[in-house]
């Protein structure tokens, strides 16, 4: 099962995203919550993780969703080594394609801020 992991740069925490959809934002109910940042929209972007990989979609955010140095006007696939930016927060994407839960094993799909 592909997975996405994410590590908050400020805390060094790694977040794991198995198959599914995840909303990043500051509104209650978001999967990745940024409650202290007014620069992040209430529902900023959507991360979708499938067998085929990961895709990010901007949800009409005020300060845009950026992958590497390009604004995401709609939807964009993510690849290993991509950098996802949300209003000053940076996530490093790590992609793997294994069903093993160990993120160091080949085959796990990962993203980290």
Gaussian input, Z-matrix of N, CA and C with variables (Angstrom, degrees):
# hf/3-21g

backbone

0 1
 N
 C     1     B1
 C     2     B2     1     A1
 N     3     B3     2     A2     1     D1
 C     4     B4     3     A3     2     D2
 C     5     B5     4     A4     3     D3
 N     6     B6     5     A5     4     D4
 C     7     B7     6     A6     5     D5
 C     8     B8     7     A7     6     D6
 N     9     B9     8     A8     7     D7
 C    10    B10     9     A9     8     D8
 C    11    B11    10    A10     9     D9
 N    12    B12    11    A11    10    D10
 C    13    B13    12    A12    11    D11
 C    14    B14    13    A13    12    D12
 N    15    B15    14    A14    13    D13
 C    16    B16    15    A15    14    D14
 C    17    B17    16    A16    15    D15
 N    18    B18    17    A17    16    D16
 C    19    B19    18    A18    17    D17
 C    20    B20    19    A19    18    D18
 N    21    B21    20    A20    19    D19
 C    22    B22    21    A21    20    D20
 C    23    B23    22    A22    21    D21
 N    24    B24    23    A23    22    D22
 C    25    B25    24    A24    23    D23
 C    26    B26    25    A25    24    D24
 N    27    B27    26    A26    25    D25
 C    28    B28    27    A27    26    D26
 C    29    B29    28    A28    27    D27
 N    30    B30    29    A29    28    D28
 C    31    B31    30    A30    29    D29
 C    32    B32    31    A31    30    D30
 N    33    B33    32    A32    31    D31
 C    34    B34    33    A33    32    D32
 C    35    B35    34    A34    33    D33
 N    36    B36    35    A35    34    D34
 C    37    B37    36    A36    35    D35
 C    38    B38    37    A37    36    D36
 N    39    B39    38    A38    37    D37
 C    40    B40    39    A39    38    D38
 C    41    B41    40    A40    39    D39
 N    42    B42    41    A41    40    D40
 C    43    B43    42    A42    41    D41
 C    44    B44    43    A43    42    D42
 N    45    B45    44    A44    43    D43
 C    46    B46    45    A45    44    D44
 C    47    B47    46    A46    45    D45
 N    48    B48    47    A47    46    D46
 C    49    B49    48    A48    47    D47
 C    50    B50    49    A49    48    D48
 N    51    B51    50    A50    49    D49
 C    52    B52    51    A51    50    D50
 C    53    B53    52    A52    51    D51
 N    54    B54    53    A53    52    D52
 C    55    B55    54    A54    53    D53
 C    56    B56    55    A55    54    D54
 N    57    B57    56    A56    55    D55
 C    58    B58    57    A57    56    D56
 C    59    B59    58    A58    57    D57
 N    60    B60    59    A59    58    D58
 C    61    B61    60    A60    59    D59
 C    62    B62    61    A61    60    D60
 N    63    B63    62    A62    61    D61
 C    64    B64    63    A63    62    D62
 C    65    B65    64    A64    63    D63
 N    66    B66    65    A65    64    D64
 C    67    B67    66    A66    65    D65
 C    68    B68    67    A67    66    D66
 N    69    B69    68    A68    67    D67
 C    70    B70    69    A69    68    D68
 C    71    B71    70    A70    69    D69
 N    72    B72    71    A71    70    D70
 C    73    B73    72    A72    71    D71
 C    74    B74    73    A73    72    D72
 N    75    B75    74    A74    73    D73
 C    76    B76    75    A75    74    D74
 C    77    B77    76    A76    75    D75
 N    78    B78    77    A77    76    D76
 C    79    B79    78    A78    77    D77
 C    80    B80    79    A79    78    D78
 N    81    B81    80    A80    79    D79
 C    82    B82    81    A81    80    D80
 C    83    B83    82    A82    81    D81
 N    84    B84    83    A83    82    D82
 C    85    B85    84    A84    83    D83
 C    86    B86    85    A85    84    D84
 N    87    B87    86    A86    85    D85
 C    88    B88    87    A87    86    D86
 C    89    B89    88    A88    87    D87
 N    90    B90    89    A89    88    D88
 C    91    B91    90    A90    89    D89
 C    92    B92    91    A91    90    D90
 N    93    B93    92    A92    91    D91
 C    94    B94    93    A93    92    D92
 C    95    B95    94    A94    93    D93
 N    96    B96    95    A95    94    D94
 C    97    B97    96    A96    95    D95
 C    98    B98    97    A97    96    D96
 N    99    B99    98    A98    97    D97
 C   100   B100    99    A99    98    D98
 C   101   B101   100   A100    99    D99
 N   102   B102   101   A101   100   D100
 C   103   B103   102   A102   101   D101
 C   104   B104   103   A103   102   D102
 N   105   B105   104   A104   103   D103
 C   106   B106   105   A105   104   D104
 C   107   B107   106   A106   105   D105
 N   108   B108   107   A107   106   D106
 C   109   B109   108   A108   107   D107
 C   110   B110   109   A109   108   D108
 N   111   B111   110   A110   109   D109
 C   112   B112   111   A111   110   D110
 C   113   B113   112   A112   111   D111
 N   114   B114   113   A113   112   D112
 C   115   B115   114   A114   113   D113
 C   116   B116   115   A115   114   D114
 N   117   B117   116   A116   115   D115
 C   118   B118   117   A117   116   D116
 C   119   B119   118   A118   117   D117
 N   120   B120   119   A119   118   D118
 C   121   B121   120   A120   119   D119
 C   122   B122   121   A121   120   D120
 N   123   B123   122   A122   121   D121
 C   124   B124   123   A123   122   D122
 C   125   B125   124   A124   123   D123
 N   126   B126   125   A125   124   D124
 C   127   B127   126   A126   125   D125
 C   128   B128   127   A127   126   D126
 N   129   B129   128   A128   127   D127
 C   130   B130   129   A129   128   D128
 C   131   B131   130   A130   129   D129
 N   132   B132   131   A131   130   D130
 C   133   B133   132   A132   131   D131
 C   134   B134   133   A133   132   D132
 N   135   B135   134   A134   133   D133
 C   136   B136   135   A135   134   D134
 C   137   B137   136   A136   135   D135
 N   138   B138   137   A137   136   D136
 C   139   B139   138   A138   137   D137
 C   140   B140   139   A139   138   D138
 N   141   B141   140   A140   139   D139
 C   142   B142   141   A141   140   D140
 C   143   B143   142   A142   141   D141
 N   144   B144   143   A143   142   D142
 C   145   B145   144   A144   143   D143
 C   146   B146   145   A145   144   D144
 N   147   B147   146   A146   145   D145
 C   148   B148   147   A147   146   D146
 C   149   B149   148   A148   147   D147
 N   150   B150   149   A149   148   D148
 C   151   B151   150   A150   149   D149
 C   152   B152   151   A151   150   D150
 N   153   B153   152   A152   151   D151
 C   154   B154   153   A153   152   D152
 C   155   B155   154   A154   153   D153
 N   156   B156   155   A155   154   D154
 C   157   B157   156   A156   155   D155
 C   158   B158   157   A157   156   D156
 N   159   B159   158   A158   157   D157
 C   160   B160   159   A159   158   D158
 C   161   B161   160   A160   159   D159
 N   162   B162   161   A161   160   D160
 C   163   B163   162   A162   161   D161
 C   164   B164   163   A163   162   D162
 N   165   B165   164   A164   163   D163
 C   166   B166   165   A165   164   D164
 C   167   B167   166   A166   165   D165
 N   168   B168   167   A167   166   D166
 C   169   B169   168   A168   167   D167
 C   170   B170   169   A169   168   D168
 N   171   B171   170   A170   169   D169
 C   172   B172   171   A171   170   D170
 C   173   B173   172   A172   171   D171
 N   174   B174   173   A173   172   D172
 C   175   B175   174   A174   173   D173
 C   176   B176   175   A175   174   D174
 N   177   B177   176   A176   175   D175
 C   178   B178   177   A177   176   D176
 C   179   B179   178   A178   177   D177
 N   180   B180   179   A179   178   D178
 C   181   B181   180   A180   179   D179
 C   182   B182   181   A181   180   D180
 N   183   B183   182   A182   181   D181
 C   184   B184   183   A183   182   D182
 C   185   B185   184   A184   183   D183
 N   186   B186   185   A185   184   D184
 C   187   B187   186   A186   185   D185
 C   188   B188   187   A187   186   D186
 N   189   B189   188   A188   187   D187
 C   190   B190   189   A189   188   D188
 C   191   B191   190   A190   189   D189
 N   192   B192   191   A191   190   D190
 C   193   B193   192   A192   191   D191
 C   194   B194   193   A193   192   D192
 N   195   B195   194   A194   193   D193
 C   196   B196   195   A195   194   D194
 C   197   B197   196   A196   195   D195
 N   198   B198   197   A197   196   D196
 C   199   B199   198   A198   197   D197
 C   200   B200   199   A199   198   D198
 N   201   B201   200   A200   199   D199
 C   202   B202   201   A201   200   D200
 C   203   B203   202   A202   201   D201
 N   204   B204   203   A203   202   D202
 C   205   B205   204   A204   203   D203
 C   206   B206   205   A205   204   D204
 N   207   B207   206   A206   205   D205
 C   208   B208   207   A207   206   D206
 C   209   B209   208   A208   207   D207
 N   210   B210   209   A209   208   D208
 C   211   B211   210   A210   209   D209
 C   212   B212   211   A211   210   D210
 N   213   B213   212   A212   211   D211
 C   214   B214   213   A213   212   D212
 C   215   B215   214   A214   213   D213
 N   216   B216   215   A215   214   D214
 C   217   B217   216   A216   215   D215
 C   218   B218   217   A217   216   D216
 N   219   B219   218   A218   217   D217
 C   220   B220   219   A219   218   D218
 C   221   B221   220   A220   219   D219
 N   222   B222   221   A221   220   D220
 C   223   B223   222   A222   221   D221
 C   224   B224   223   A223   222   D222
 N   225   B225   224   A224   223   D223
 C   226   B226   225   A225   224   D224
 C   227   B227   226   A226   225   D225
 N   228   B228   227   A227   226   D226
 C   229   B229   228   A228   227   D227
 C   230   B230   229   A229   228   D228
 N   231   B231   230   A230   229   D229
 C   232   B232   231   A231   230   D230
 C   233   B233   232   A232   231   D231
 N   234   B234   233   A233   232   D232
 C   235   B235   234   A234   233   D233
 C   236   B236   235   A235   234   D234
 N   237   B237   236   A236   235   D235
 C   238   B238   237   A237   236   D236
 C   239   B239   238   A238   237   D237
 N   240   B240   239   A239   238   D238
 C   241   B241   240   A240   239   D239
 C   242   B242   241   A241   240   D240
 N   243   B243   242   A242   241   D241
 C   244   B244   243   A243   242   D242
 C   245   B245   244   A244   243   D243
 N   246   B246   245   A245   244   D244
 C   247   B247   246   A246   245   D245
 C   248   B248   247   A247   246   D246
 N   249   B249   248   A248   247   D247
 C   250   B250   249   A249   248   D248
 C   251   B251   250   A250   249   D249
 N   252   B252   251   A251   250   D250
 C   253   B253   252   A252   251   D251
 C   254   B254   253   A253   252   D252
 N   255   B255   254   A254   253   D253
 C   256   B256   255   A255   254   D254
 C   257   B257   256   A256   255   D255
 N   258   B258   257   A257   256   D256
 C   259   B259   258   A258   257   D257
 C   260   B260   259   A259   258   D258
 N   261   B261   260   A260   259   D259
 C   262   B262   261   A261   260   D260
 C   263   B263   262   A262   261   D261
 N   264   B264   263   A263   262   D262
 C   265   B265   264   A264   263   D263
 C   266   B266   265   A265   264   D264
 N   267   B267   266   A266   265   D265
 C   268   B268   267   A267   266   D266
 C   269   B269   268   A268   267   D267
 N   270   B270   269   A269   268   D268
 C   271   B271   270   A270   269   D269
 C   272   B272   271   A271   270   D270
 N   273   B273   272   A272   271   D271
 C   274   B274   273   A273   272   D272
 C   275   B275   274   A274   273   D273
 N   276   B276   275   A275   274   D274
 C   277   B277   276   A276   275   D275
 C   278   B278   277   A277   276   D276
 N   279   B279   278   A278   277   D277
 C   280   B280   279   A279   278   D278
 C   281   B281   280   A280   279   D279
 N   282   B282   281   A281   280   D280
 C   283   B283   282   A282   281   D281
 C   284   B284   283   A283   282   D282
 N   285   B285   284   A284   283   D283
 C   286   B286   285   A285   284   D284
 C   287   B287   286   A286   285   D285
 N   288   B288   287   A287   286   D286
 C   289   B289   288   A288   287   D287
 C   290   B290   289   A289   288   D288
 N   291   B291   290   A290   289   D289
 C   292   B292   291   A291   290   D290
 C   293   B293   292   A292   291   D291
 N   294   B294   293   A293   292   D292
 C   295   B295   294   A294   293   D293
 C   296   B296   295   A295   294   D294
 N   297   B297   296   A296   295   D295
 C   298   B298   297   A297   296   D296
 C   299   B299   298   A298   297   D297
 N   300   B300   299   A299   298   D298
 C   301   B301   300   A300   299   D299
 C   302   B302   301   A301   300   D300
 N   303   B303   302   A302   301   D301
 C   304   B304   303   A303   302   D302
 C   305   B305   304   A304   303   D303
 N   306   B306   305   A305   304   D304
 C   307   B307   306   A306   305   D305
 C   308   B308   307   A307   306   D306
 N   309   B309   308   A308   307   D307
 C   310   B310   309   A309   308   D308
 C   311   B311   310   A310   309   D309
 N   312   B312   311   A311   310   D310
 C   313   B313   312   A312   311   D311
 C   314   B314   313   A313   312   D312
 N   315   B315   314   A314   313   D313
 C   316   B316   315   A315   314   D314
 C   317   B317   316   A316   315   D315
 N   318   B318   317   A317   316   D316
 C   319   B319   318   A318   317   D317
 C   320   B320   319   A319   318   D318
 N   321   B321   320   A320   319   D319
 C   322   B322   321   A321   320   D320
 C   323   B323   322   A322   321   D321
 N   324   B324   323   A323   322   D322
 C   325   B325   324   A324   323   D323
 C   326   B326   325   A325   324   D324
 N   327   B327   326   A326   325   D325
 C   328   B328   327   A327   326   D326
 C   329   B329   328   A328   327   D327
 N   330   B330   329   A329   328   D328
 C   331   B331   330   A330   329   D329
 C   332   B332   331   A331   330   D330
 N   333   B333   332   A332   331   D331
 C   334   B334   333   A333   332   D332
 C   335   B335   334   A334   333   D333
 N   336   B336   335   A335   334   D334
 C   337   B337   336   A336   335   D335
 C   338   B338   337   A337   336   D336

   B1=1.4579
   B2=1.5270
   B3=1.3409
   B4=1.4669
   B5=1.5244
   B6=1.2879
   B7=1.4545
   B8=1.5196
   B9=1.3033
   B10=1.4559
   B11=1.5109
   B12=1.3089
   B13=1.4550
   B14=1.5112
   B15=1.2982
   B16=1.4465
   B17=1.5144
   B18=1.3184
   B19=1.4590
   B20=1.5150
   B21=1.3113
   B22=1.4488
   B23=1.5262
   B24=1.3264
   B25=1.4581
   B26=1.5274
   B27=1.3318
   B28=1.4547
   B29=1.5200
   B30=1.3083
   B31=1.4601
   B32=1.5131
   B33=1.3179
   B34=1.4508
   B35=1.5175
   B36=1.3110
   B37=1.4602
   B38=1.5169
   B39=1.3134
   B40=1.4612
   B41=1.5228
   B42=1.3254
   B43=1.4569
   B44=1.5134
   B45=1.3137
   B46=1.4518
   B47=1.5217
   B48=1.3301
   B49=1.4561
   B50=1.5252
   B51=1.3334
   B52=1.4644
   B53=1.5283
   B54=1.3144
   B55=1.4761
   B56=1.5230
   B57=1.3251
   B58=1.4560
   B59=1.5103
   B60=1.3350
   B61=1.4546
   B62=1.5248
   B63=1.3392
   B64=1.4509
   B65=1.5267
   B66=1.3224
   B67=1.4641
   B68=1.5213
   B69=1.3291
   B70=1.4625
   B71=1.5265
   B72=1.3230
   B73=1.4579
   B74=1.5059
   B75=1.3378
   B76=1.4627
   B77=1.5227
   B78=1.3364
   B79=1.4620
   B80=1.5352
   B81=1.3253
   B82=1.4620
   B83=1.5158
   B84=1.3049
   B85=1.4513
   B86=1.5143
   B87=1.3314
   B88=1.4648
   B89=1.5263
   B90=1.3124
   B91=1.4571
   B92=1.5268
   B93=1.3299
   B94=1.4600
   B95=1.5156
   B96=1.3267
   B97=1.4641
   B98=1.5254
   B99=1.3308
   B100=1.4596
   B101=1.5357
   B102=1.3175
   B103=1.4642
   B104=1.5261
   B105=1.3129
   B106=1.4640
   B107=1.5275
   B108=1.3137
   B109=1.4619
   B110=1.5223
   B111=1.3219
   B112=1.4676
   B113=1.5298
   B114=1.3368
   B115=1.4704
   B116=1.5223
   B117=1.3226
   B118=1.4558
   B119=1.5289
   B120=1.3264
   B121=1.4695
   B122=1.5223
   B123=1.3298
   B124=1.4669
   B125=1.5254
   B126=1.3139
   B127=1.4620
   B128=1.5155
   B129=1.3102
   B130=1.4634
   B131=1.5224
   B132=1.3342
   B133=1.4607
   B134=1.5226
   B135=1.3232
   B136=1.4571
   B137=1.5201
   B138=1.3170
   B139=1.4573
   B140=1.5222
   B141=1.3300
   B142=1.4670
   B143=1.5167
   B144=1.3341
   B145=1.4626
   B146=1.5239
   B147=1.3372
   B148=1.4637
   B149=1.5209
   B150=1.3135
   B151=1.4677
   B152=1.5279
   B153=1.3293
   B154=1.4586
   B155=1.5247
   B156=1.3227
   B157=1.4514
   B158=1.5107
   B159=1.3229
   B160=1.4594
   B161=1.5185
   B162=1.3525
   B163=1.4618
   B164=1.5188
   B165=1.3361
   B166=1.4618
   B167=1.5222
   B168=1.3207
   B169=1.4686
   B170=1.5248
   B171=1.3212
   B172=1.4630
   B173=1.5271
   B174=1.3219
   B175=1.4646
   B176=1.5244
   B177=1.3387
   B178=1.4627
   B179=1.5165
   B180=1.3282
   B181=1.4629
   B182=1.5235
   B183=1.3072
   B184=1.4665
   B185=1.5201
   B186=1.3185
   B187=1.4664
   B188=1.5216
   B189=1.2876
   B190=1.4693
   B191=1.5246
   B192=1.2963
   B193=1.4570
   B194=1.5224
   B195=1.3294
   B196=1.4634
   B197=1.5251
   B198=1.3276
   B199=1.4596
   B200=1.5191
   B201=1.3249
   B202=1.4544
   B203=1.5239
   B204=1.2789
   B205=1.4703
   B206=1.5280
   B207=1.3313
   B208=1.4720
   B209=1.5179
   B210=1.3411
   B211=1.4617
   B212=1.5223
   B213=1.3109
   B214=1.4634
   B215=1.5255
   B216=1.3415
   B217=1.4597
   B218=1.5282
   B219=1.3013
   B220=1.4558
   B221=1.5089
   B222=1.3247
   B223=1.4535
   B224=1.5214
   B225=1.3344
   B226=1.4696
   B227=1.5221
   B228=1.3386
   B229=1.4694
   B230=1.5271
   B231=1.3206
   B232=1.4568
   B233=1.5189
   B234=1.3193
   B235=1.4561
   B236=1.5150
   B237=1.3175
   B238=1.4630
   B239=1.5214
   B240=1.3125
   B241=1.4609
   B242=1.5188
   B243=1.3349
   B244=1.4671
   B245=1.5218
   B246=1.3247
   B247=1.4635
   B248=1.5161
   B249=1.3277
   B250=1.4586
   B251=1.5218
   B252=1.3401
   B253=1.4608
   B254=1.5209
   B255=1.3350
   B256=1.4660
   B257=1.5198
   B258=1.2985
   B259=1.4687
   B260=1.5281
   B261=1.3186
   B262=1.4562
   B263=1.5214
   B264=1.3120
   B265=1.4597
   B266=1.5247
   B267=1.3144
   B268=1.4646
   B269=1.5236
   B270=1.3349
   B271=1.4613
   B272=1.5229
   B273=1.3150
   B274=1.4536
   B275=1.5226
   B276=1.3222
   B277=1.4637
   B278=1.5196
   B279=1.3249
   B280=1.4595
   B281=1.5236
   B282=1.3220
   B283=1.4558
   B284=1.5223
   B285=1.3179
   B286=1.4561
   B287=1.5142
   B288=1.3153
   B289=1.4630
   B290=1.5217
   B291=1.3137
   B292=1.4591
   B293=1.5111
   B294=1.3054
   B295=1.4548
   B296=1.5133
   B297=1.3134
   B298=1.4541
   B299=1.5243
   B300=1.3223
   B301=1.4685
   B302=1.5249
   B303=1.3285
   B304=1.4565
   B305=1.5182
   B306=1.3426
   B307=1.4656
   B308=1.5257
   B309=1.3261
   B310=1.4671
   B311=1.5194
   B312=1.3219
   B313=1.4584
   B314=1.5254
   B315=1.3209
   B316=1.4628
   B317=1.5140
   B318=1.3184
   B319=1.4511
   B320=1.5087
   B321=1.3032
   B322=1.4596
   B323=1.5260
   B324=1.2980
   B325=1.4627
   B326=1.5132
   B327=1.3270
   B328=1.4511
   B329=1.5030
   B330=1.3281
   B331=1.4643
   B332=1.5084
   B333=1.3171
   B334=1.4599
   B335=1.5189
   B336=1.3518
   B337=1.4689
   B338=1.4966
   A1=108.64
   A2=119.04
   A3=119.38
   A4=110.22
   A5=116.18
   A6=121.68
   A7=109.18
   A8=115.69
   A9=121.30
   A10=106.25
   A11=117.12
   A12=120.05
   A13=108.10
   A14=115.86
   A15=120.62
   A16=108.86
   A17=117.32
   A18=121.57
   A19=109.04
   A20=116.53
   A21=120.84
   A22=108.10
   A23=116.72
   A24=121.67
   A25=111.24
   A26=117.02
   A27=120.18
   A28=111.83
   A29=117.86
   A30=120.82
   A31=113.05
   A32=117.62
   A33=120.72
   A34=112.28
   A35=116.78
   A36=121.33
   A37=110.70
   A38=116.74
   A39=121.89
   A40=108.10
   A41=115.88
   A42=122.14
   A43=108.74
   A44=117.11
   A45=122.42
   A46=109.67
   A47=116.89
   A48=122.40
   A49=109.70
   A50=118.01
   A51=119.39
   A52=109.33
   A53=117.50
   A54=120.90
   A55=110.06
   A56=115.86
   A57=120.68
   A58=111.05
   A59=115.01
   A60=121.27
   A61=108.95
   A62=115.52
   A63=121.82
   A64=109.83
   A65=116.71
   A66=121.43
   A67=108.92
   A68=115.58
   A69=123.47
   A70=106.82
   A71=118.26
   A72=120.70
   A73=112.07
   A74=115.83
   A75=120.00
   A76=113.56
   A77=117.81
   A78=121.24
   A79=110.32
   A80=115.42
   A81=119.86
   A82=108.67
   A83=117.22
   A84=121.71
   A85=113.87
   A86=118.28
   A87=120.31
   A88=108.15
   A89=116.58
   A90=121.35
   A91=111.56
   A92=116.60
   A93=122.39
   A94=105.69
   A95=115.56
   A96=122.32
   A97=111.54
   A98=115.98
   A99=124.01
   A100=107.56
   A101=119.69
   A102=121.29
   A103=114.58
   A104=117.95
   A105=120.57
   A106=113.43
   A107=118.70
   A108=120.50
   A109=111.02
   A110=116.48
   A111=119.93
   A112=111.14
   A113=117.89
   A114=121.28
   A115=111.55
   A116=117.13
   A117=122.11
   A118=107.46
   A119=116.54
   A120=120.90
   A121=110.80
   A122=115.55
   A123=119.53
   A124=110.71
   A125=117.21
   A126=122.56
   A127=105.82
   A128=116.10
   A129=122.44
   A130=112.76
   A131=116.63
   A132=120.24
   A133=110.41
   A134=114.43
   A135=122.30
   A136=108.27
   A137=116.88
   A138=123.00
   A139=107.54
   A140=116.45
   A141=122.10
   A142=108.68
   A143=116.10
   A144=121.95
   A145=107.96
   A146=116.24
   A147=122.23
   A148=109.01
   A149=116.36
   A150=121.50
   A151=110.91
   A152=116.78
   A153=121.28
   A154=113.10
   A155=119.16
   A156=121.60
   A157=112.12
   A158=116.02
   A159=121.80
   A160=110.16
   A161=115.19
   A162=122.91
   A163=107.43
   A164=116.30
   A165=120.47
   A166=108.57
   A167=116.52
   A168=122.53
   A169=108.76
   A170=116.23
   A171=120.86
   A172=107.85
   A173=117.15
   A174=122.11
   A175=111.65
   A176=115.91
   A177=120.22
   A178=112.47
   A179=116.30
   A180=121.29
   A181=111.50
   A182=115.05
   A183=121.42
   A184=111.56
   A185=118.32
   A186=122.17
   A187=113.96
   A188=117.90
   A189=124.73
   A190=114.35
   A191=113.20
   A192=123.43
   A193=105.10
   A194=116.61
   A195=121.40
   A196=108.47
   A197=116.08
   A198=121.72
   A199=106.50
   A200=114.48
   A201=122.42
   A202=106.42
   A203=122.19
   A204=119.75
   A205=111.80
   A206=116.58
   A207=120.47
   A208=112.08
   A209=115.41
   A210=120.16
   A211=109.32
   A212=115.88
   A213=121.70
   A214=106.96
   A215=117.49
   A216=119.90
   A217=112.74
   A218=117.06
   A219=121.41
   A220=109.12
   A221=115.65
   A222=121.70
   A223=109.19
   A224=116.56
   A225=120.48
   A226=109.94
   A227=116.88
   A228=119.76
   A229=109.95
   A230=115.88
   A231=121.75
   A232=109.05
   A233=115.53
   A234=121.32
   A235=110.83
   A236=115.60
   A237=121.47
   A238=109.50
   A239=116.17
   A240=121.07
   A241=114.31
   A242=118.12
   A243=119.95
   A244=109.89
   A245=115.00
   A246=121.56
   A247=107.91
   A248=114.93
   A249=123.13
   A250=107.85
   A251=116.32
   A252=121.59
   A253=110.06
   A254=115.77
   A255=122.74
   A256=107.53
   A257=117.38
   A258=122.31
   A259=112.87
   A260=116.23
   A261=120.54
   A262=115.02
   A263=118.59
   A264=122.27
   A265=108.39
   A266=116.38
   A267=121.33
   A268=110.07
   A269=115.41
   A270=122.29
   A271=108.47
   A272=117.28
   A273=122.41
   A274=107.50
   A275=116.91
   A276=122.14
   A277=109.84
   A278=115.42
   A279=121.98
   A280=107.24
   A281=116.63
   A282=121.48
   A283=110.56
   A284=115.15
   A285=122.46
   A286=107.95
   A287=118.45
   A288=121.79
   A289=113.13
   A290=118.35
   A291=120.57
   A292=110.13
   A293=117.60
   A294=121.48
   A295=111.15
   A296=117.30
   A297=121.26
   A298=109.41
   A299=116.97
   A300=121.47
   A301=112.18
   A302=117.98
   A303=121.44
   A304=109.11
   A305=116.99
   A306=120.26
   A307=112.62
   A308=117.60
   A309=119.74
   A310=111.53
   A311=116.93
   A312=120.09
   A313=109.76
   A314=118.75
   A315=120.02
   A316=109.85
   A317=117.74
   A318=121.67
   A319=115.57
   A320=119.88
   A321=121.74
   A322=106.71
   A323=117.87
   A324=121.38
   A325=108.26
   A326=118.91
   A327=119.82
   A328=115.33
   A329=116.54
   A330=123.32
   A331=108.11
   A332=117.76
   A333=118.97
   A334=109.27
   A335=116.88
   A336=120.49
   A337=112.57
   D1=121.61
   D2=176.28
   D3=-64.09
   D4=148.76
   D5=179.87
   D6=-137.41
   D7=157.02
   D8=173.22
   D9=-119.59
   D10=132.23
   D11=174.26
   D12=-115.64
   D13=152.77
   D14=-179.43
   D15=-140.08
   D16=134.49
   D17=178.01
   D18=-119.44
   D19=126.26
   D20=176.85
   D21=-70.68
   D22=123.24
   D23=-176.79
   D24=-59.65
   D25=-34.97
   D26=-176.97
   D27=-73.25
   D28=-32.16
   D29=-175.55
   D30=-107.83
   D31=-17.38
   D32=-175.68
   D33=75.92
   D34=8.31
   D35=-179.52
   D36=-75.62
   D37=138.03
   D38=177.92
   D39=-104.58
   D40=129.11
   D41=178.87
   D42=-108.03
   D43=137.80
   D44=-178.41
   D45=-109.01
   D46=129.09
   D47=179.27
   D48=-117.55
   D49=99.59
   D50=173.42
   D51=-72.63
   D52=-178.60
   D53=179.28
   D54=-49.14
   D55=136.60
   D56=178.38
   D57=148.50
   D58=-170.84
   D59=178.91
   D60=-123.24
   D61=139.67
   D62=-173.71
   D63=-135.19
   D64=126.97
   D65=178.25
   D66=-96.44
   D67=130.52
   D68=174.79
   D69=-101.41
   D70=132.39
   D71=178.12
   D72=172.83
   D73=-172.95
   D74=-179.22
   D75=-107.18
   D76=-1.37
   D77=179.31
   D78=-80.81
   D79=146.87
   D80=173.55
   D81=-55.57
   D82=141.49
   D83=-179.68
   D84=96.28
   D85=-12.45
   D86=175.67
   D87=-70.09
   D88=146.66
   D89=179.71
   D90=-72.32
   D91=-40.00
   D92=174.56
   D93=-114.14
   D94=110.65
   D95=-169.54
   D96=-103.79
   D97=131.34
   D98=177.24
   D99=-119.43
   D100=68.16
   D101=-171.70
   D102=-67.88
   D103=-23.53
   D104=-175.48
   D105=-95.74
   D106=4.03
   D107=-176.03
   D108=-115.77
   D109=110.26
   D110=176.61
   D111=-74.57
   D112=-12.12
   D113=178.50
   D114=-75.63
   D115=-22.95
   D116=177.58
   D117=-88.46
   D118=131.68
   D119=-179.90
   D120=-69.07
   D121=161.78
   D122=179.63
   D123=-55.43
   D124=-46.44
   D125=171.24
   D126=-126.80
   D127=96.72
   D128=-169.25
   D129=-81.98
   D130=-54.77
   D131=-179.25
   D132=-151.68
   D133=165.37
   D134=-179.72
   D135=-119.90
   D136=128.38
   D137=174.68
   D138=-104.75
   D139=124.10
   D140=177.02
   D141=-113.94
   D142=127.43
   D143=179.69
   D144=-118.31
   D145=123.91
   D146=-179.77
   D147=-132.68
   D148=179.40
   D149=175.58
   D150=-57.95
   D151=-31.19
   D152=-177.17
   D153=-80.42
   D154=-16.70
   D155=-178.90
   D156=141.44
   D157=-152.53
   D158=-177.08
   D159=-127.64
   D160=144.88
   D161=-179.96
   D162=-134.99
   D163=139.58
   D164=174.50
   D165=-112.65
   D166=140.47
   D167=177.99
   D168=-128.63
   D169=126.15
   D170=174.78
   D171=-71.64
   D172=137.30
   D173=-178.05
   D174=-104.23
   D175=37.60
   D176=-179.65
   D177=75.86
   D178=32.57
   D179=-177.15
   D180=-64.37
   D181=151.52
   D182=179.99
   D183=-69.15
   D184=-38.69
   D185=-176.07
   D186=-107.77
   D187=16.92
   D188=174.32
   D189=68.50
   D190=158.21
   D191=169.33
   D192=-109.41
   D193=133.46
   D194=-175.58
   D195=-126.91
   D196=135.05
   D197=172.34
   D198=-116.59
   D199=124.73
   D200=-171.26
   D201=56.18
   D202=-115.35
   D203=178.04
   D204=-115.01
   D205=14.25
   D206=-177.07
   D207=-108.87
   D208=130.20
   D209=174.47
   D210=-64.59
   D211=145.19
   D212=178.10
   D213=-100.03
   D214=102.56
   D215=-178.35
   D216=-75.19
   D217=-21.86
   D218=179.97
   D219=-145.20
   D220=-89.89
   D221=-176.15
   D222=-131.97
   D223=146.92
   D224=179.91
   D225=-148.89
   D226=132.46
   D227=174.23
   D228=-67.19
   D229=149.74
   D230=177.20
   D231=-109.15
   D232=143.40
   D233=177.63
   D234=-125.62
   D235=164.92
   D236=178.94
   D237=-56.60
   D238=130.49
   D239=178.47
   D240=91.00
   D241=-9.26
   D242=176.80
   D243=-64.25
   D244=154.22
   D245=175.49
   D246=-117.70
   D247=122.92
   D248=179.94
   D249=-103.08
   D250=126.96
   D251=-178.63
   D252=-117.95
   D253=131.14
   D254=175.98
   D255=-128.46
   D256=100.91
   D257=174.49
   D258=44.87
   D259=52.10
   D260=176.53
   D261=93.91
   D262=-9.53
   D263=175.77
   D264=-96.18
   D265=132.75
   D266=-177.64
   D267=-113.83
   D268=134.03
   D269=177.62
   D270=-122.08
   D271=131.06
   D272=175.34
   D273=-95.77
   D274=123.92
   D275=-177.40
   D276=-88.04
   D277=130.67
   D278=175.61
   D279=-123.83
   D280=121.36
   D281=-176.71
   D282=-111.60
   D283=133.32
   D284=177.41
   D285=-139.41
   D286=158.10
   D287=-175.78
   D288=-126.60
   D289=41.18
   D290=-179.40
   D291=-117.57
   D292=158.09
   D293=177.70
   D294=-87.93
   D295=1.07
   D296=-178.98
   D297=-79.96
   D298=137.42
   D299=-177.38
   D300=-70.23
   D301=-19.96
   D302=179.72
   D303=-69.49
   D304=116.90
   D305=-175.84
   D306=-67.16
   D307=-14.07
   D308=178.04
   D309=-86.19
   D310=-9.50
   D311=179.40
   D312=-80.23
   D313=143.54
   D314=178.01
   D315=-61.78
   D316=138.10
   D317=174.84
   D318=104.81
   D319=1.06
   D320=175.12
   D321=-94.70
   D322=144.14
   D323=-178.22
   D324=-101.75
   D325=124.26
   D326=-173.41
   D327=-134.39
   D328=151.51
   D329=172.18
   D330=-140.87
   D331=139.58
   D332=-179.33
   D333=-139.60
   D334=136.68
   D335=179.87
   D336=-77.21

